[in-house]
Amino acid sequence: MVDVPGFADPNKTIEIVNETENVKKKSRKKSGGFQSMNLSFNVLKGIAKRGYKQPTPIQRKTIPLLLEGRDVVGMARTGSGKTAAFLIPMFEKLKMRSMKAGARALILSPTRELALQTLKFIKEIGKFMNLKAAVILGGDSMEDQFSALHGNPDIIVATPGRFLHVCIEMDLKLSNIEYVVFDEADRLFEMGLSEQLTEIVGRLPDSRQTLLFSATLPKVLVDFAKAGLSDPVLLRLDVETKLPDELKLEFLIVRPEEKLAALLVLLRTIIDSKQQTLVFAATKYHVEYIHLVLQNIGISNTYIYSDLDPSARKINAAKFSTGKVKVLVVTDVAARGIDIPQLDNVINYNFPAKAKLFVHRVGRCARAGRSGTAYSLISPDEQAYLLDLHLFLGRPMSMITVNNKNGNVGRMPQDLVEDQLSSLLLLHENRADLISAKISIENAYKQYIKTRQVASADSSKRVKELNLNSCSFHPMFKTASVNEEFERENLIDQMKSYRPQGTIFEICGKNKSQEYLTMKEKRAAHKDKIESYKQQKQEKLFEQEGFHKPVTSLTNSTSADVNSTFKSVIVPKKRKMDILYNKKSKKVKSEDDIFIPYAPRDQHTEKGYTVDNFQNEASKVQLDLTGDSEQMFKLNQSLKKWDRVKKKMVTVDNPKKGKIKTESGVWIPATYKSNRYAEWKDKTKVAQNVEDCDDDEEISPQNVTAPKRYTHWAKHNDKVKKKQRKSEMKSMDQILKGREAAEKKKRRQKKGKRKGKGGRRKK
């Protein structure tokens, strides 16, 4: 029977049920996106508009908890999608714009750049939410910020210092705040903003929902979470990305053609020949080429890659693990099954494109409390990945310059590299197999670049500003008998950075010449611009020397602190581990668990009736340790302590000097309270505008608080509006005039009708 297209065989049965079941199974597999989180239509529309398709791990864990109303402390790195993780539940909670006076959400950021980035995300994701946001940043005009807060925003994005200043100036009430976010909380405490944060939290209502995001978990943050959050949940998604403190990271900027020579410098000069070293390369062709070069030079090594025979892989791995050879060259694919607990060094010949891959590589070093070092050779096309890595790890990255000798990003002495280059050139002249292998790795690297993940746009832009190629020699080469070369290169760097105070016309010209006088006038006219340019240059230099360097060092929290603060801790499902250590906590039964506890039903009532209750009496007693006599006052004033800098005894200053005590009991600098808000109110006549409004008229925050502009056209528009406004109460004269005008209008209309009728009759 011939099958006719469009017509089915009547004798053939079709099982539709199985197909629908398969479709359901497929749809179940693809579920788990933003659509399964019970979000409103406008929020999902904004998420799709922003370009998000699938939630990141931190979003998948955080959003459901926040929608339930729980307080959350999230351990997340920059670039993990944490901004959307706290903005999406915020939009779902606020829903739409409210006419209730006062903001309902507060987001505190450590830097103005992060605050502006958060504001940008609010505008993009919340495009269809009709919510108003205001940003309060240090360095901006405070009068504009007064005006913005008078506009009744729903969301406030701010830096803590300026926001507290504005709160104290305006006596701002934060009773309507429902949702609070501390973004990069560890950075907030590193910058010394603990007093400001405590004061802000004291002004917030107890019914708020709080979220903290942090890259680390210092003790001060745990104490803050214990005091300011109610039954918080700890999300630890950084367990797999954590590197041991004993691991030292060193980064060396090299040229692409000098990479192999730089590897030889490390193996021959820096690394001890008795230590075990693992070298990671991009492709199997790189592995074979490096193995051949090291073998011909006299460095015992072995190699492993994925296409190698399984028996050969086992033999080579056994050689390295037993210590017969000290260098193992591998690719990422081959290194996944290798476990070497006694590894001393790791060298990244080709820098990985993914930060997790870097952690996987160097995490094999410095295990079981041992120390280790990870060296990375970075060519110009890999520098952007270096910034991505430090943002992911949250570790400080510091360039080594003439002024900064304690960094971890530097260069190699050129004479050491040139010595190894000359030996490599001689080696390649006599070996044809090395020349063919070199051609193979060049072609393989081109294919590798095509498949390599692209670095983030921000890192690519920042690398150009940092100019990592201008860094100085790494301090680890100073001990390698190259002190003279080290000093010579430092002198050259200083000569490069030298800039004369005047131009050639001022230095070489005569004092009374026209050129000299013209340049002097020009310099005097542009003095402010020159100073601002120098200041910007110093700031850029500081950014180059220390990339997101912490201001202060915070003490780490212990497992006891974490256990006492967080009842529930969420970690990745791949590894079931303890809060801080990779050991399961065993529950020890006590003898008290055997007995049934008993307490009388009226125990709390009886406590309240007691007369000599110790807790009630102790709470009323206050013990002052400050002196109450003239002699004690003089003694307190004459107290002195040893100053290490001045090398002498100095008078102890009163710690509360120049500070004021707020309503929450926190001492803050007295400079927070000035008269700027009152002056702004007088200038903009905000109070007068409120009084002029009618009592019967519904007053919205926008009408009351908008500053009045006194320009020519503003006055003209006000006069027009007053003329158009009709008064409900009219005088007798106004009523008579209105009636006369209405009668005249009727007469004109009647005359017009008669003329029209007469014209028709003539026709």
C-alpha positions in Angstrom: 0.0 0.0 0.0 1.4 3.4 -1.0 1.5 6.1 1.7 -0.3 9.3 0.5 1.1 12.5 2.1 -1.5 14.1 4.4 -3.6 10.9 4.9 -2.9 8.4 7.7 -3.4 4.6 7.4 -6.8 3.7 9.0 -5.5 0.3 10.1 -2.4 1.8 11.8 -2.8 2.7 15.5 -1.1 5.8 16.8 0.0 5.9 20.5 -0.5 9.6 21.4 -0.2 9.0 25.1 3.5 8.0 24.9 4.3 11.1 22.9 2.7 13.4 25.4 4.5 11.6 28.2 7.8 12.1 26.4 7.0 15.8 25.9 6.2 16.1 29.6 9.5 14.4 30.6 11.4 16.8 28.3 9.7 19.8 29.8 10.5 18.5 33.3 14.1 18.3 32.5 14.2 21.9 31.2 12.4 23.3 34.2 14.2 25.1 37.1 14.4 28.5 35.4 13.0 31.8 36.5 9.5 30.7 35.4 9.4 28.1 38.2 10.0 30.6 40.9 6.4 32.0 41.0 7.5 35.5 39.9 5.0 38.1 38.6 4.7 38.9 34.9 6.4 42.3 35.0 9.4 40.9 36.9 9.8 38.0 34.3 9.5 40.5 31.5 12.3 42.6 33.0 14.5 39.5 33.4 13.9 38.5 29.8 14.6 42.1 28.7 17.9 42.0 30.6 18.9 38.8 28.8 18.9 36.3 31.6 17.8 32.8 30.6 18.9 30.5 33.4 19.6 31.4 37.0 23.1 31.1 38.4 23.7 28.9 41.4 23.6 31.8 43.9 20.3 33.0 42.2 18.8 29.5 42.3 19.5 29.2 46.1 18.9 32.8 47.2 15.7 33.9 45.4 13.3 31.2 46.9 14.6 31.9 50.5 14.1 35.6 50.1 10.6 35.1 48.6 9.8 33.2 51.8 10.9 36.2 53.8 14.0 34.7 55.4 17.2 36.7 56.3 20.1 35.4 54.3 23.9 35.7 54.4 25.3 34.7 51.0 29.0 33.9 50.3 29.3 35.0 46.7 32.1 36.3 44.5 31.9 39.2 42.1 30.5 38.0 38.8 28.3 35.3 40.3 25.0 37.1 39.6 24.4 38.3 43.1 23.0 41.7 42.0 20.1 40.0 40.3 19.8 37.6 43.2 18.7 40.4 45.6 17.0 42.7 43.0 14.5 40.1 41.7 13.0 39.3 45.2 13.0 43.0 46.0 10.9 43.8 42.9 8.6 40.9 43.8 8.1 42.3 47.3 7.6 45.9 46.4 5.3 45.1 43.4 4.5 48.6 42.3 5.0 52.3 43.2 3.4 53.3 46.5 2.2 56.8 47.6 3.2 56.0 51.2 5.9 58.5 52.3 9.3 57.0 52.8 11.5 54.5 50.9 10.7 50.8 51.2 14.1 49.3 50.1 17.7 50.2 51.0 20.8 48.9 49.3 24.2 49.8 50.8 27.3 49.5 48.7 31.0 50.0 49.6 31.9 52.1 46.5 30.2 54.6 44.3 31.0 52.5 41.2 29.2 49.5 42.6 26.3 51.7 43.7 25.9 53.1 40.2 26.2 49.6 38.7 23.4 48.5 41.0 21.2 51.5 40.0 21.8 50.5 36.3 20.6 47.0 37.0 17.5 48.4 38.8 16.6 50.4 35.8 17.1 47.5 33.4 15.5 44.6 35.3 12.8 46.8 36.9 11.9 48.5 33.6 8.2 47.4 33.8 7.8 47.8 37.6 7.1 51.5 37.7 9.4 51.9 40.8 11.4 55.0 41.5 15.0 54.7 42.7 17.4 57.3 44.1 21.2 57.1 44.6 23.0 58.8 47.6 26.8 58.9 47.1 29.7 60.7 48.7 31.2 63.5 46.6 27.9 64.4 45.0 25.8 67.6 45.7 24.0 67.1 49.0 21.3 69.6 47.9 20.5 67.4 44.9 20.2 64.4 47.3 17.8 66.3 49.6 15.7 66.9 46.5 15.9 63.3 45.4 14.7 62.0 48.8 11.9 64.6 48.8 10.7 62.9 45.6 9.6 59.9 47.7 11.7 57.1 46.0 10.8 53.5 46.6 14.4 52.3 46.5 17.5 54.0 47.9 21.0 52.9 46.7 23.7 54.5 48.8 27.1 54.4 50.3 26.9 54.2 54.2 28.9 57.3 55.1 26.9 59.8 53.0 23.6 58.1 53.7 24.1 58.4 57.4 25.1 62.0 57.0 21.9 62.7 55.0 19.8 60.8 57.6 21.1 62.9 60.5 20.8 66.2 58.5 17.2 65.5 57.5 16.2 63.6 60.6 15.1 61.0 58.1 12.6 58.3 59.3 13.3 54.8 58.0 10.2 53.2 59.5 8.8 52.1 56.1 12.0 50.1 55.1 11.0 46.5 54.3 14.0 45.2 52.5 17.7 45.9 53.3 20.8 44.7 51.3 24.4 45.0 52.5 26.3 44.4 49.2 30.0 43.2 49.7 29.6 43.5 53.5 33.2 42.4 54.2 34.4 45.4 52.1 32.1 47.7 54.2 33.8 46.5 57.4 37.3 46.6 55.8 36.8 50.3 55.0 36.1 51.0 58.7 32.4 51.7 58.4 31.2 49.6 61.3 30.0 52.6 63.3 28.0 53.9 60.4 26.5 50.5 59.7 25.5 50.0 63.3 23.8 53.4 63.5 21.9 52.8 60.2 20.7 49.4 61.5 19.6 51.0 64.7 17.3 53.4 62.7 15.7 50.5 60.7 12.5 48.8 61.8 12.7 45.3 63.4 10.2 43.9 60.8 12.6 44.3 57.9 14.1 41.6 55.8 17.9 41.7 55.6 20.4 40.2 53.1 24.2 40.3 53.4 26.5 39.4 50.5 30.2 38.8 51.3 33.2 37.1 49.6 34.7 36.2 53.0 33.2 35.5 56.5 35.2 37.5 59.1 34.4 37.5 62.8 33.0 41.0 62.8 30.5 40.1 60.1 29.3 37.1 62.0 28.8 39.3 65.1 27.0 41.8 63.0 24.7 39.1 61.5 24.0 37.8 65.0 22.9 41.3 66.2 21.1 42.6 63.1 19.5 39.5 61.5 16.8 37.2 62.8 17.4 33.5 62.3 19.6 34.0 59.2 20.4 31.3 56.7 24.1 31.0 55.6 24.6 30.2 51.9 28.1 28.9 51.3 28.7 28.5 47.6 32.4 29.4 47.8 33.5 26.0 49.2 34.8 24.7 45.8 36.5 28.1 45.0 38.4 28.5 48.2 42.2 28.3 48.1 44.4 27.5 51.1 46.1 30.4 52.8 49.4 28.5 52.6 49.4 28.7 48.8 51.4 31.6 47.4 50.3 33.0 44.0 53.0 34.6 41.8 52.2 36.1 38.3 54.9 36.9 35.8 54.3 39.1 32.7 56.2 37.7 29.7 56.3 38.0 25.9 54.8 35.1 23.9 58.1 34.2 22.3 59.9 34.2 25.7 57.5 31.9 27.5 59.6 28.7 27.1 62.7 30.7 28.2 60.8 32.0 31.3 59.8 28.4 32.1 63.5 27.4 32.0 64.4 30.3 34.3 61.9 29.1 36.9 63.0 25.5 36.8 66.7 26.3 36.8 66.9 29.4 39.0 64.0 29.7 41.3 62.5 26.2 42.0 64.6 23.7 43.9 65.5 20.7 41.9 64.4 18.4 44.7 60.9 19.8 44.7 58.0 18.3 42.7 56.6 20.6 40.0 53.5 20.3 37.8 53.4 22.2 34.5 50.0 22.9 32.8 50.0 23.5 29.1 47.1 24.2 26.7 47.3 21.3 24.2 49.0 17.9 23.8 51.3 19.5 21.2 52.6 21.9 23.8 53.1 19.0 26.3 55.2 17.1 23.8 57.2 20.1 22.8 58.0 21.1 26.4 58.9 17.5 27.2 61.3 17.3 24.3 63.0 20.6 25.2 63.4 19.8 28.9 64.7 16.3 28.0 67.4 17.8 25.7 68.4 20.4 28.2 68.9 17.8 31.0 65.8 18.3 33.2 64.3 14.9 34.0 60.6 15.0 33.3 57.6 13.0 32.1 54.3 13.9 30.5 50.6 13.0 30.3 47.8 14.0 28.0 44.4 12.5 27.0 45.4 10.7 23.8 48.3 8.9 25.5 48.1 5.1 25.9 46.5 4.2 29.3 49.4 2.0 30.3 51.9 4.8 29.4 49.8 7.2 31.4 50.0 5.0 34.5 53.7 4.5 34.1 54.4 8.2 33.7 52.2 9.1 36.7 53.9 6.5 38.8 57.3 7.9 37.9 56.3 11.3 39.1 54.4 10.2 42.3 57.3 8.0 43.4 59.8 10.8 42.9 61.9 9.3 40.0 61.2 12.5 38.0 60.5 15.9 39.5 58.7 17.6 36.7 55.4 16.5 35.1 53.9 18.3 32.0 50.2 17.8 31.6 47.0 19.2 30.0 43.8 20.0 32.0 42.0 16.9 30.7 44.8 14.5 31.8 45.2 16.2 35.2 41.7 15.4 36.5 42.6 11.9 37.7 45.9 12.8 39.3 46.2 13.1 43.1 49.6 14.2 44.3 49.5 15.2 48.0 53.2 16.1 48.2 53.2 18.6 45.3 55.3 21.7 46.0 54.9 23.9 42.9 52.5 24.4 40.0 53.4 26.4 36.8 50.7 27.6 34.5 52.5 27.7 31.2 49.3 28.8 29.5 47.0 30.8 31.8 43.5 29.3 32.0 40.5 31.1 30.6 38.2 30.1 33.4 38.7 31.0 37.1 37.4 27.7 38.3 40.0 25.9 36.1 42.7 27.9 37.8 41.4 26.8 41.2 41.4 23.2 40.0 45.0 23.5 38.8 46.6 25.2 41.7 44.4 23.5 44.3 46.5 20.4 43.9 49.4 22.2 45.7 49.7 23.2 49.4 47.5 20.3 50.7 47.4 18.9 54.3 48.9 22.0 55.8 51.9 22.1 53.5 53.1 25.3 51.8 53.3 25.7 48.1 53.7 28.2 45.2 51.7 28.6 42.0 53.6 30.4 39.2 51.7 31.8 36.2 53.3 33.0 33.0 51.0 35.6 31.4 51.3 36.9 27.9 49.5 40.0 26.7 46.5 38.1 25.3 46.0 36.5 28.8 46.1 39.6 31.0 42.3 40.1 31.0 41.8 36.6 32.4 44.1 37.6 35.3 41.7 40.3 36.4 38.8 37.9 36.0 40.6 35.5 38.3 41.2 38.1 41.1 37.6 39.3 40.9 36.5 35.6 41.2 38.8 34.8 44.1 38.3 38.1 46.0 42.1 38.3 46.6 44.1 41.5 46.4 46.1 41.9 43.2 49.1 44.3 43.4 51.5 45.3 40.7 55.2 45.6 41.5 56.4 49.1 40.8 59.3 51.4 41.9 57.2 52.5 44.9 55.5 49.2 45.6 57.8 46.2 46.2 55.3 43.9 47.9 53.1 43.0 44.9 52.6 39.6 43.2 52.5 40.7 39.5 56.0 41.4 38.1 58.5 40.7 35.3 61.7 38.6 34.9 65.2 40.1 34.6 65.9 40.4 30.9 69.4 39.0 31.1 68.2 35.7 32.6 65.6 35.3 29.9 68.1 36.1 27.1 70.5 33.5 28.4 67.9 30.8 28.2 66.7 32.1 24.8 70.2 31.8 23.4 70.5 28.2 24.6 67.1 27.4 23.0 68.2 28.9 19.7 71.3 26.8 19.6 69.2 23.7 20.5 66.7 24.3 17.7 69.5 24.8 15.1 70.7 21.2 15.6 67.3 19.4 16.1 64.8 19.1 13.2 62.2 17.5 15.4 62.1 20.5 17.7 61.5 22.8 14.7 58.6 20.7 13.5 57.2 20.5 17.0 57.4 24.3 17.3 55.4 24.7 14.1 52.8 22.3 15.5 52.3 24.2 18.7 51.9 27.5 16.8 49.1 26.0 14.7 47.6 24.3 17.7 47.6 27.6 19.7 45.6 29.3 16.9 42.9 26.6 17.2 43.0 26.9 21.0 42.4 30.6 20.9 39.3 30.1 18.7 37.7 27.7 21.3 38.9 29.7 24.4 36.3 31.5 26.4 36.3 35.3 25.9 37.3 37.4 28.9 34.7 39.9 30.4 34.4 43.3 28.8 35.1 45.1 32.0 38.4 43.3 32.5 39.5 43.8 28.9 38.9 47.6 29.4 40.6 47.7 32.8 43.7 45.9 31.6 44.4 48.7 29.1 44.2 51.3 31.9 46.4 49.3 34.3 49.2 48.7 31.7 50.6 45.5 33.3 53.6 45.5 30.9 55.1 48.5 32.8 55.5 46.6 36.1 59.0 46.1 37.6 61.0 43.0 38.4 59.6 40.4 40.8 61.3 40.4 44.2 61.9 36.6 44.1 64.6 37.2 41.5 66.6 39.4 43.8 68.1 36.3 45.6 69.1 34.7 42.3 72.6 36.5 42.1 71.2 39.2 39.8 71.5 42.1 42.2 73.4 44.3 39.8 70.9 43.7 37.0 68.0 44.3 39.4 69.4 47.7 40.5 70.2 48.6 36.9 66.6 47.9 35.7 65.2 49.8 38.7 67.3 52.8 37.8 66.0 52.6 34.2 62.4 52.4 35.5 63.0 55.5 37.6 64.5 57.4 34.6 61.5 56.4 32.5 59.1 57.8 35.1 61.0 61.1 35.6 59.3 64.2 34.3 60.9 67.7 34.4 59.0 70.5 36.1 59.2 72.9 33.1 59.1 72.8 29.3 62.1 73.3 27.0 61.1 77.0 26.6 61.3 77.5 30.4 64.5 75.5 31.0 66.6 76.6 28.0 65.1 80.1 27.4 66.1 83.4 28.9 64.2 84.9 31.8 63.1 88.0 29.8 62.5 86.2 26.4 59.0 86.2 24.9 58.8 82.3 24.9 59.7 82.2 28.6 57.1 84.8 29.6 54.4 83.2 27.4 54.9 79.7 29.0 54.8 81.2 32.5 51.5 83.0 31.8 50.1 79.8 30.2 51.2 77.7 33.3 49.7 80.2 35.7 46.4 80.3 33.7 46.1 76.4 33.7 47.4 75.8 37.2 44.2 74.2 38.5 43.9 71.9 35.5 47.6 70.8 36.0 47.0 70.0 39.7 43.8 68.0 39.0 45.6 66.0 36.2 48.5 65.2 38.6 45.9 64.1 41.3 44.1 61.9 38.8 47.4 60.4 37.7 48.3 59.6 41.4 44.9 57.9 41.9 45.4 55.8 38.7 48.9 54.8 40.0 47.4 53.8 43.3 44.8 51.7 41.5 47.6 50.0 39.5 49.6 49.3 42.5 46.7 47.8 44.5 43.7 46.3 42.7 40.7 46.3 45.1 43.2 46.1 48.1 41.5 45.9 51.5 41.9 49.0 53.7 42.1 47.0 57.0 42.6 43.3 57.7 39.7 41.6 59.5 40.1 38.5 61.8 38.6 35.3 60.5 35.6 33.7 62.1 35.8 30.3 63.8 33.5 27.3 63.4 32.1 28.0 66.9 31.1 31.6 65.9 29.4 30.3 62.7 27.6 27.5 64.5 26.2 29.9 67.2 25.0 32.4 64.6 23.5 30.3 61.8 21.2 27.4 62.5 20.9 26.3 58.9 23.9 26.3 56.5 23.4 25.5 52.7 26.5 24.2 50.9 26.8 22.7 47.4 25.3 19.2 47.0 28.5 17.8 45.4 30.3 17.7 48.7 28.7 17.2 52.1 31.1 19.0 54.4 31.1 20.8 57.7 30.8 24.6 57.8 34.5 25.3 57.7 36.2 21.9 57.6 35.7 18.9 55.4 34.6 16.6 58.3 31.1 15.5 59.4 30.1 16.7 62.8 29.1 13.7 65.0 26.3 14.3 67.5 27.3 13.3 71.0 24.4 12.2 73.3 24.4 13.7 76.8 22.9 12.2 79.9 20.3 15.0 80.0 18.7 13.7 76.8 17.4 10.7 78.7 15.3 12.6 81.2 12.1 14.5 80.4 12.5 18.2 81.2 9.8 19.7 83.6 8.8 23.3 84.2 5.7 24.5 86.1 3.0 26.1 84.0 3.1 29.4 85.8 6.9 29.8 86.1 7.0 33.1 84.1 4.2 34.6 86.3 6.1 33.6 89.5 9.3 35.3 88.2 7.4 38.5 87.6 6.0 38.4 91.2 9.4 38.0 92.9 10.5 41.1 94.8 14.3 40.4 95.1 14.9 39.1 91.6 18.6 39.4 90.8 18.1 40.0 87.1 15.6 42.9 87.7 17.8 44.5 90.3 21.0 44.1 88.3 19.5 45.8 85.3 18.7 48.9 87.3 22.2 49.3 88.8 24.8 51.3 87.0 28.5 51.2 87.8 30.5 54.2 86.8 34.2 53.7 86.5 35.0 57.4 85.8 36.1 59.4 88.8 33.6 61.5 90.8 36.1 63.7 92.6 38.4 66.5 91.5 41.5 64.3 92.1 40.1 61.5 89.9 39.3 64.0 87.1 42.9 65.3 87.1 44.2 61.7 87.2 42.2 60.8 84.1 43.4 63.9 82.3 47.1 63.1 83.1 46.9 59.4 81.9 49.6 58.7 79.3 50.6 55.9 77.0 53.7 54.9 75.1 53.7 56.1 71.4 55.8 53.7 69.2 56.2 56.3 66.5 57.2 59.3 68.6 59.2 57.1 71.0 57.8 58.9 74.1 54.8 59.0 76.5 51.9 60.9 75.1 48.6 62.0 76.7 45.6 59.7 76.0 42.9 61.5 74.1 39.3 61.1 75.0 37.9 58.6 72.5 34.5 60.4 72.6 36.0 63.8 71.8 34.5 65.3 68.7 31.6 62.7 68.7 27.9 62.8 69.3 25.7 60.1 70.7 22.8 59.1 68.6 19.4 57.8 69.6 20.5 54.2 69.2 23.5 54.8 71.5 26.2 54.8 68.9 29.0 57.4 69.0 29.6 59.0 65.6 31.6 62.1 64.5 30.0 65.4 65.3 30.6 66.6 61.7 27.6 64.5 60.5 25.3 67.2 62.0 25.4 70.6 60.3 22.7 73.1 59.2 22.8 72.3 55.5 19.3 70.8 55.3 17.7 73.8 57.0 19.5 76.2 54.7 18.3 74.1 51.7 14.7 74.2 52.9 14.9 78.0 53.3 16.4 78.4 49.8 13.9 76.2 48.0 10.9 77.3 50.1 9.8 73.7 50.7 8.0 74.5 54.0 6.2 77.4 52.4 4.9 75.2 49.6 3.4 72.8 52.1 1.6 75.7 54.0 0.2 77.1 50.7 -1.5 73.9 49.8 -5.3 73.7 50.5 -6.4 71.4 53.4 -9.1 69.8 51.2 -6.6 69.0 48.4 -5.0 65.6 48.5 -1.3 66.2 49.0 1.1 63.8 47.3 4.8 63.6 48.3 5.7 64.8 44.8 3.5 68.0 45.1 4.7 68.8 48.7 8.4 68.2 48.4 9.3 69.2 44.9 11.6 72.3 45.1 10.1 75.5 43.5 12.1 76.9 40.7 12.2 80.7 40.5 12.9 81.4 36.8 11.0 83.7 34.5 9.0 81.0 32.7 8.3 79.3 36.0 6.7 82.4 37.4 4.7 82.9 34.1 3.4 79.4 34.3 2.3 79.8 37.9 0.4 83.0 37.0 -1.4 81.1 34.1 -2.3 78.2 36.5 -3.7 80.7 39.1 -5.9 82.4 36.4 -7.2 79.0 35.2 -8.0 77.9 38.7 -11.7 78.5 39.4 -12.7 79.5 42.9 -15.7 77.8 44.5 -16.9 80.9 46.5 -17.9 83.9 44.3 -19.0 87.4 45.1 -22.2 89.1 44.0 -20.5 91.2 41.4 -18.8 88.0 39.9 -22.2 86.3 39.7 -23.9 89.2 38.0 -21.1 89.6 35.5 -21.3 85.9 34.7 -25.0 86.1 34.1 -24.7 89.1 31.8 -21.9 87.4 29.8 -24.1 84.3 29.4 -27.1 86.4 28.1 -24.9 88.2 25.6 -23.7 84.9 24.3 -27.2 83.6 23.8 -28.2 86.8 21.9 -25.3 86.4 19.5 -26.2 82.8 18.8 -29.9 83.7 18.0 -28.7 86.5 15.6 -26.5 84.0 13.8 -29.3 81.5 13.3 -31.7 84.2 11.8 -29.0 85.3 9.3 -28.5 81.8 8.2 -32.3 81.3 7.6 -32.6 84.5 5.6 -29.7 83.4 3.3 -31.5 80.2 2.4 -34.8 82.0 1.5 -33.0 84.2 -1.0 -31.8 81.2 -2.8 
